[in-house]
Amino acid sequence: MAPPKQMIRNLALVGSLFLLASPAAARPPEELCGTSRLGHLEAAYLHERSRHATAPGRHLASTEPRGRAEDIRGVAVMDGAAGVIATPNRFNLNGFALRFTPEPGGYRLAVFEHGRAEPRAAAGAPLADLGDDDHRSVPLPFNFPFYGTAHPAALVHSDGNITFRTPDDGFSARTLGRLVAGPPRIAPVFADLDPSRAPGSVRVLAEPDRVSIAWVNVPEFGGGLFVRRQTFEVTIEASGSVEMAFHDITASSHLTGMSPGGLGGQTRVTSLLDAHGHRFDATVAEPFTSTPFLDAARLAQRFYESHDDGFDYLVVFNTAGLAPASNALATQVTVRSFTHGLGDTLVENGQLYGSPRRLQAFLNMGPLSQYPADPNAPVGARGRLTGDTTLSLLAHEAGHLFLALASIRVPGNPSARPMLGAGQVHWSFSFNSEASVLEGNRLADAGPEAAPGRFLTTGAVERYSPLDQYLMGLRPPEEVPPSFVVWPSPISASRLPQTGIRFDGTRLDVHIEDLIEAEGPRAPSHQVAQNRFRFAFILVSEAGQWPTAAEIEQVALYRHAFEAHFHEISDRRAWADTSLRGALGLSAWPMAGVLAGGETTVRLSRPRVEAAPLAVGVHTTNGHLEAPTEVTIPTGLAEFEFPIRGLSPGVADLIGEARSGDAAPVFARVKVAASPADLELRLHYREGPLIFVRVTDFEEVNYGGVPLRVTGADCIAPANCRSGPAGLLQLHVPGAAEISIEGAPGSTISIQP
């Protein structure tokens, strides 16, 4: 864990703090959440860099001892050998310059040695009184074209970057997600820098056709007497070219790159030193770190060497003192996401983590030492401010699979996301989130006629709110009450929750209908969405070392207490299973569809092949589905197929429970459609004459056993021209063809050669 901030300005931990007119956001404790949009891209890139750190094409696991791993007290304990603790991706651009030259629709990168002893702007004018987490507007002698938009001024920030149109002085983690989701930005060294400790260290040299901004010996925040100092420069030209030059970078971790912001375009995470001549259409960046870190993908791969793919979340603590990210207490990385209407993109990265089917999120909770033994006790300075406990922070990170990414839009400002705060993955301080564990507050509104201080924060960090539960698939939209956000607000949206804060601003009402209009309806809906989740708790030590019995017991206590906590704060609409038992599998998980009167096949699997048959009881609910009451997986086999039949329209649970052994039960939701007219046919994949089509519905539920009418093509799998268990039909299409769902002529897809 990184050391605490040396200064926490204007922080009131006792009593009520009243802020009137223009409240200044306090510098928070360093216990921030490091989760970001597109965090899976950073994790995958750092994994690949670590994987090839020893030699091209060689995995670290092939050159290190396998290490020790053992399940104790329901916790998967392992040491950091075999690449689990990865080598840093150290900064390698000192003495180099990156020049981005605009082309139609993008930029071309040139990498070269700049050969300058000091930045051009070292002799420029200092930015007066530039403080920590601060910025200054610098008028430009030309309109600077950046990703197709001309800007008359640049906003120069303390933290090694410049933005356009909108400042971003937030103290949230300097992540790829913040780069992508924030304002248009050029970020040579996006790190927590503090020029207030070196007055005049950020300088500007303006010339008729170019402006250079230099950070000269600017210290990182904190660090005492042995602070690291950074020297670098960015130059923007009237032609639209951007040049970043690096002189002396020693930051513990940072991001280098640039972005059009506003979640625009495709993001590329790449080795910048090796990208000479490459073209980039939108965001391009590289994360750097000077310290070892947990390689999420490699850790998951090693976990699956001894456990089956039966978990939705991997929850990792460590005793090696490894922070999950710079200035971060914990982070979440989405591994697999198949939900629409959340305000985020879909992710499918399971194979990289060794999970062919189920894993959805990786929670890096950081060093175990930063958490108290009591799971309900406040966690450090953050807990004393917000009320966060170990259990609430576990729920916070688990919720990031669905939250907080959605927001209403503002007329006339479509890029604004008024409901969102830090990294645009948390609720805004000024959003009445009903005291969500994903930040925001419960707000009381005294009305427009109230004296200064119309709004008061009355609750924080209590539960998954009704809106949270809708986005998690636990509640229908009609059960989400209206809310509001104060926008514009005088308080930073990224500020940590805190009760007893009064402030003014403009009330903007938030209705679920407005959110659905902005993001689309959640699909799958609460009727078929998953509500039972499996969590594997993992404790990692340094390579060659082993946690103490007390440390293992501490994590065991957390995992046991979390089951009840998760159930309670979701209003008992969701369940957590934190055991390490192997799990039965259903091909219908997490949801599947069948026609009323129709039939499809479900594949049942057990965790491992055993020399004995396994009898599995099969249960259904609500009377909509017919299935055998017991299925036996024969001796020596890992799986067995059985039929299910739709009886009447509706949603049923399909549950499998082993009659013997310790395999965890499996739960799937099966939707029974009334008629073929309720279904849709989509072109899923095409490569030459190979075509896959998919039978689904508006909730993204896939239907098996649906008969299709095919002309001009051959059905390969299944050969009977019915959709398979995942709703897919594979076709060979040598020329023009037509495919439709029988009984739904409006579903026709025409294939042209």
Secondary structure as the mmCIF struct_conf table of DSSP 4:
data_model
#
loop_
_struct_conf.conf_type_id
_struct_conf.id
_struct_conf.beg_label_comp_id
_struct_conf.beg_label_asym_id
_struct_conf.beg_label_seq_id
_struct_conf.end_label_comp_id
_struct_conf.end_label_asym_id
_struct_conf.end_label_seq_id
HELX_LH_PP_P HELX_LH_PP_P1 ALA A 2 LYS A 5
BEND BEND1 GLN A 6 GLN A 6
TURN_TY1_P TURN_TY1_P1 ARG A 9 ASN A 10
BEND BEND2 VAL A 14 GLY A 15
STRN STRN1 LEU A 17 PHE A 18
BEND BEND3 ALA A 21 SER A 22
HELX_LH_PP_P HELX_LH_PP_P2 PRO A 23 PRO A 29
BEND BEND4 GLU A 30 GLU A 30
STRN STRN2 LEU A 32 CYS A 33
TURN_TY1_P TURN_TY1_P2 ARG A 37 LEU A 38
HELX_RH_AL_P HELX_RH_AL_P1 GLY A 39 ARG A 51
TURN_TY1_P TURN_TY1_P3 HIS A 52 HIS A 52
BEND BEND5 ALA A 53 ALA A 55
TURN_TY1_P TURN_TY1_P4 PRO A 56 GLY A 57
HELX_RH_3T_P HELX_RH_3T_P1 LEU A 60 SER A 62
TURN_TY1_P TURN_TY1_P5 THR A 63 THR A 63
BEND BEND6 GLU A 64 GLU A 64
STRN STRN3 ALA A 69 ILE A 72
TURN_TY1_P TURN_TY1_P6 ARG A 73 GLY A 74
STRN STRN4 VAL A 75 ASP A 79
BEND BEND7 GLY A 80 GLY A 80
TURN_TY1_P TURN_TY1_P7 ALA A 81 VAL A 84
STRN STRN5 ILE A 85 ALA A 86
HELX_LH_PP_P HELX_LH_PP_P3 THR A 87 PRO A 88
TURN_TY1_P TURN_TY1_P8 ASN A 94 GLY A 95
STRN STRN6 PHE A 96 GLU A 103
TURN_TY1_P TURN_TY1_P9 PRO A 104 GLY A 105
STRN STRN7 GLY A 106 GLU A 113
BEND BEND8 ALA A 117 GLU A 118
HELX_RH_3T_P HELX_RH_3T_P2 ARG A 120 ALA A 123
BEND BEND9 GLY A 124 GLY A 124
STRN STRN8 ALA A 125 PRO A 126
HELX_LH_PP_P HELX_LH_PP_P4 LEU A 127 LEU A 127
TURN_TY1_P TURN_TY1_P10 ALA A 128 ASP A 129
TURN_TY1_P TURN_TY1_P11 ASP A 132 ASP A 133
STRN STRN9 HIS A 135 PHE A 146
TURN_TY1_P TURN_TY1_P12 TYR A 147 GLY A 148
STRN STRN10 THR A 149 HIS A 157
TURN_TY1_P TURN_TY1_P13 SER A 158 GLY A 160
STRN STRN11 ASN A 161 THR A 163
BEND BEND10 PHE A 164 THR A 166
BEND BEND11 SER A 172 SER A 172
HELX_RH_AL_P HELX_RH_AL_P2 LEU A 176 ALA A 181
BEND BEND12 GLY A 182 PRO A 184
STRN STRN12 ARG A 185 PHE A 190
BEND BEND13 ALA A 191 ALA A 191
STRN STRN13 LEU A 193 LEU A 193
HELX_RH_3T_P HELX_RH_3T_P3 PRO A 195 ARG A 197
BEND BEND14 ALA A 198 ALA A 198
TURN_TY1_P TURN_TY1_P14 PRO A 199 GLY A 200
STRN STRN14 VAL A 202 GLU A 207
TURN_TY1_P TURN_TY1_P15 PRO A 208 ASP A 209
STRN STRN15 ARG A 210 PRO A 219
STRN STRN16 GLU A 220 GLU A 220
BEND BEND15 PHE A 221 PHE A 221
HELX_RH_3T_P HELX_RH_3T_P4 GLY A 224 PHE A 226
STRN STRN17 ARG A 229 GLU A 237
TURN_TY1_P TURN_TY1_P16 ALA A 238 SER A 239
BEND BEND16 GLY A 240 GLY A 240
STRN STRN18 VAL A 242 ASP A 248
BEND BEND17 SER A 252 SER A 252
STRN STRN19 SER A 253 SER A 259
TURN_TY1_P TURN_TY1_P17 GLY A 262 LEU A 263
BEND BEND18 GLY A 265 GLY A 265
STRN STRN20 ARG A 268 VAL A 269
HELX_RH_3T_P HELX_RH_3T_P5 LEU A 272 ASP A 274
TURN_TY1_P TURN_TY1_P18 HIS A 276 GLY A 277
STRN STRN21 ARG A 279 PHE A 280
BEND BEND19 ASP A 281 ALA A 282
STRN STRN22 VAL A 284 THR A 289
BEND BEND20 SER A 290 THR A 291
STRN STRN23 PHE A 293 LEU A 294
HELX_RH_AL_P HELX_RH_AL_P3 ALA A 296 PHE A 303
TURN_TY1_P TURN_TY1_P19 TYR A 304 SER A 306
BEND BEND21 HIS A 307 HIS A 307
BEND BEND22 ASP A 309 ASP A 309
BEND BEND23 ASP A 312 ASP A 312
STRN STRN24 TYR A 313 ASN A 318
BEND BEND24 THR A 319 ALA A 320
BEND BEND25 PRO A 324 ALA A 325
TURN_TY1_P TURN_TY1_P20 SER A 326 ASN A 327
STRN STRN25 ALA A 328 THR A 334
STRN STRN26 ARG A 336 SER A 337
STRN STRN27 HIS A 340 HIS A 340
BEND BEND26 GLY A 341 ASP A 344
STRN STRN28 VAL A 347 GLU A 348
HELX_RH_3T_P HELX_RH_3T_P6 GLY A 350 TYR A 353
TURN_TY1_P TURN_TY1_P21 GLY A 354 GLY A 354
BEND BEND27 PRO A 356 ARG A 357
STRN STRN29 ALA A 361 PRO A 367
HELX_RH_3T_P HELX_RH_3T_P7 LEU A 368 GLN A 370
BEND BEND28 TYR A 371 TYR A 371
BEND BEND29 ALA A 373 ASP A 374
TURN_TY1_P TURN_TY1_P22 PRO A 375 ASN A 376
BEND BEND30 ALA A 377 ALA A 377
STRN STRN30 PRO A 378 PRO A 378
HELX_RH_AL_P HELX_RH_AL_P4 GLY A 380 THR A 386
STRN STRN31 THR A 389 THR A 389
HELX_RH_AL_P HELX_RH_AL_P5 THR A 390 GLY A 399
TURN_TY1_P TURN_TY1_P23 HIS A 400 PHE A 402
BEND BEND31 ALA A 404 ALA A 404
STRN STRN32 VAL A 410 VAL A 410
TURN_TY1_P TURN_TY1_P24 PRO A 411 GLY A 412
STRN STRN33 ASN A 413 ASN A 413
TURN_TY1_P TURN_TY1_P25 PRO A 414 SER A 415
TURN_TY1_P TURN_TY1_P26 PRO A 418 MET A 419
STRN STRN34 LEU A 420 LEU A 420
HELX_RH_3T_P HELX_RH_3T_P8 ALA A 422 GLN A 424
BEND BEND32 VAL A 425 HIS A 426
STRN STRN35 TRP A 427 ASN A 432
BEND BEND33 GLU A 434 ALA A 435
STRN STRN36 SER A 436 SER A 436
TURN_TY1_P TURN_TY1_P27 VAL A 437 LEU A 438
STRN STRN37 GLU A 439 ASP A 445
TURN_TY1_P TURN_TY1_P28 PRO A 448 GLU A 449
BEND BEND34 ALA A 450 ALA A 450
HELX_LH_PP_P HELX_LH_PP_P5 ALA A 451 ALA A 451
BEND BEND35 PRO A 452 PRO A 452
STRN STRN38 PHE A 455 GLY A 459
BEND BEND36 VAL A 461 VAL A 461
STRN STRN39 ARG A 463 ARG A 463
HELX_RH_AL_P HELX_RH_AL_P6 PRO A 466 LEU A 471
TURN_TY1_P TURN_TY1_P29 MET A 472 GLY A 473
BEND BEND37 LEU A 474 ARG A 475
HELX_RH_3T_P HELX_RH_3T_P9 PRO A 477 GLU A 479
BEND BEND38 VAL A 480 VAL A 480
STRN STRN40 SER A 483 VAL A 486
BEND BEND39 TRP A 487 PRO A 488
BEND BEND40 PRO A 490 ILE A 491
TURN_TY1_P TURN_TY1_P30 ALA A 493 SER A 494
HELX_LH_PP_P HELX_LH_PP_P6 ARG A 495 PRO A 497
BEND BEND41 THR A 499 GLY A 500
STRN STRN41 ILE A 501 PHE A 503
STRN STRN42 ARG A 507 VAL A 510
HELX_RH_AL_P HELX_RH_AL_P7 ILE A 512 GLU A 519
STRN STRN43 ALA A 523 ALA A 523
BEND BEND42 PRO A 524 PRO A 524
TURN_TY1_P TURN_TY1_P31 HIS A 526 VAL A 528
BEND BEND43 ALA A 529 ALA A 529
STRN STRN44 ARG A 532 SER A 541
TURN_TY1_P TURN_TY1_P32 ALA A 543 GLY A 544
HELX_RH_AL_P HELX_RH_AL_P8 ALA A 549 ILE A 569
TURN_TY1_P TURN_TY1_P33 SER A 570 ARG A 572
BEND BEND44 ARG A 573 ARG A 573
STRN STRN45 TRP A 575 ASP A 577
STRN STRN46 ALA A 583 ALA A 583
STRN STRN47 GLY A 585 LEU A 586
TURN_TY1_P TURN_TY1_P34 SER A 587 ALA A 588
BEND BEND45 PRO A 590 PRO A 590
STRN STRN48 MET A 591 LEU A 595
STRN STRN49 ALA A 596 ALA A 596
TURN_TY1_P TURN_TY1_P35 GLY A 597 GLY A 597
STRN STRN50 GLU A 599 SER A 605
BEND BEND46 PRO A 607 ARG A 608
BEND BEND47 ALA A 611 ALA A 612
STRN STRN51 LEU A 614 THR A 620
TURN_TY1_P TURN_TY1_P36 ASN A 622 GLY A 623
BEND BEND48 HIS A 624 HIS A 624
STRN STRN52 LEU A 625 GLU A 626
BEND BEND49 THR A 629 THR A 629
STRN STRN53 GLU A 630 ILE A 633
HELX_LH_PP_P HELX_LH_PP_P7 PRO A 634 PRO A 634
TURN_TY1_P TURN_TY1_P37 THR A 635 GLY A 636
BEND BEND50 ALA A 638 ALA A 638
STRN STRN54 GLU A 639 GLY A 646
BEND BEND51 SER A 648 PRO A 649
STRN STRN55 GLY A 650 ALA A 658
BEND BEND52 ARG A 659 ASP A 662
HELX_LH_PP_P HELX_LH_PP_P8 ALA A 663 ALA A 663
STRN STRN56 ALA A 664 ALA A 664
HELX_LH_PP_P HELX_LH_PP_P9 PRO A 665 PRO A 665
STRN STRN57 VAL A 666 ALA A 673
BEND BEND53 ALA A 674 ALA A 674
HELX_RH_3T_P HELX_RH_3T_P10 PRO A 676 ASP A 678
STRN STRN58 GLU A 680 GLU A 687
TURN_TY1_P TURN_TY1_P38 GLY A 688 PRO A 689
STRN STRN59 LEU A 690 THR A 696
TURN_TY1_P TURN_TY1_P39 PHE A 698 GLU A 699
STRN STRN60 TYR A 703 TYR A 703
BEND BEND54 GLY A 705 GLY A 705
STRN STRN61 PRO A 707 PRO A 707
STRN STRN62 LEU A 708 THR A 711
BEND BEND55 GLY A 712 ALA A 713
STRN STRN63 ASP A 714 ALA A 717
BEND BEND56 PRO A 718 PRO A 718
TURN_TY1_P TURN_TY1_P40 ALA A 719 ASN A 720
BEND BEND57 CYS A 721 CYS A 721
STRN STRN64 ARG A 722 ARG A 722
TURN_TY1_P TURN_TY1_P41 PRO A 725 ALA A 726
BEND BEND58 GLY A 727 GLY A 727
STRN STRN65 LEU A 728 HIS A 732
BEND BEND59 PRO A 734 GLY A 735
STRN STRN66 ALA A 737 ILE A 741
TURN_TY1_P TURN_TY1_P42 GLU A 742 GLY A 743
STRN STRN67 ALA A 744 ILE A 751
#
